Amino acid sequence: MPGITDADAWPVLRQHLAVLDLSGTDALTRLTKAAAGRELGTAADPAAVLDWRIDPTGRHSHGAGGPSPWLPAIPPALQSHAPTTST
C-alpha cells in the first residue's frame, strides 16, 4: 500500500512483523492475509488497521513470557544472543 510507511502506526506494525518473523511465523504471509481481508482505503491509519488484523487480541502474537505482561518474551532466534547475568 503506497504511503504505509508514513502512517502513524507504521513503527508499531514494523516491530510486530519483526517479532513475528523472529518467532518463526511467516510475517509476509500474515501481512498479505491481513491486507486482503477488507479494503484499507478509508482507514485513517492503515498501519494500525493491519496491526489489529494481524492480531486482534492486542497482544501482538507474543503470548506470555516477557518480564512484564505487556512485553513479549525474547524470540527464540535471539535467545542465544541474550546477555547473561551473573550473581
C-alpha positions as CSV (number, residue, x, y, z in Angstrom):
1,M,0.0,0.0,0.0
2,P,1.6,3.3,-1.1
3,G,2.3,5.6,1.9
4,I,2.0,2.9,4.6
5,T,5.4,3.8,5.9
6,D,4.2,7.3,6.6
7,A,1.3,6.1,8.7
8,D,1.4,6.9,12.4
9,A,1.3,3.2,13.4
10,W,3.9,2.1,11.0
11,P,6.7,1.7,13.7
12,V,4.3,-0.5,15.7
13,L,3.4,-2.6,12.7
14,R,7.0,-2.9,11.7
15,Q,8.0,-4.0,15.2
16,H,5.2,-6.5,15.4
17,L,6.1,-8.0,12.0
18,A,9.8,-8.3,13.1
19,V,8.8,-10.1,16.3
20,L,6.6,-12.5,14.4
21,D,9.3,-13.2,11.9
22,L,11.9,-13.8,14.6
23,S,9.4,-16.1,16.3
24,G,9.2,-18.3,13.3
25,T,6.0,-17.0,11.8
26,D,5.9,-16.0,8.2
27,A,5.3,-12.3,8.7
28,L,4.8,-11.6,5.0
29,T,2.1,-14.2,4.7
30,R,0.4,-12.8,7.8
31,L,0.6,-9.3,6.4
32,T,-0.7,-10.3,3.0
33,K,-3.6,-12.1,4.5
34,A,-4.4,-9.1,6.7
35,A,-4.3,-6.7,3.8
36,A,-6.5,-8.9,1.7
37,G,-9.2,-9.2,4.4
38,R,-11.0,-5.9,3.6
39,E,-10.3,-2.6,2.0
40,L,-7.9,-0.2,3.6
41,G,-8.5,2.9,1.6
42,T,-10.9,4.5,4.1
43,A,-8.8,3.8,7.1
44,A,-7.4,6.9,8.9
45,D,-4.3,4.8,9.8
46,P,-4.0,1.7,7.6
47,A,-0.9,0.5,9.5
48,A,-3.0,0.5,12.7
49,V,-5.7,-1.5,11.0
50,L,-3.2,-4.0,9.6
51,D,-1.6,-4.4,13.0
52,W,-5.0,-5.1,14.6
53,R,-5.9,-7.6,11.8
54,I,-2.7,-9.4,12.3
55,D,-3.6,-9.9,16.0
56,P,-6.9,-8.5,17.2
57,T,-6.1,-9.6,20.8
58,G,-3.7,-6.7,21.1
59,R,-1.0,-9.0,22.5
60,H,1.0,-8.8,19.3
61,S,1.1,-12.6,18.9
62,H,3.8,-12.9,21.6
63,G,1.9,-14.7,24.3
64,A,3.2,-14.7,27.9
65,G,6.8,-14.9,28.9
66,G,8.2,-11.4,29.0
67,P,9.4,-9.6,32.1
68,S,6.0,-7.8,32.3
69,P,2.6,-8.9,30.9
70,W,2.8,-6.3,28.1
71,L,6.3,-7.2,26.9
72,P,7.0,-10.2,24.7
73,A,9.4,-13.0,25.6
74,I,12.7,-12.9,23.7
75,P,12.2,-14.6,20.4
76,P,14.0,-18.0,20.2
77,A,16.2,-16.7,17.3
78,L,17.6,-14.1,19.7
79,Q,17.7,-16.1,23.0
80,S,21.2,-17.3,22.3
81,H,22.3,-13.7,21.9
82,A,20.7,-12.5,25.1
83,P,23.1,-11.2,27.8
84,T,23.5,-13.4,30.8
85,T,23.5,-12.0,34.3
86,S,25.9,-13.2,37.0
87,T,25.2,-13.0,40.7
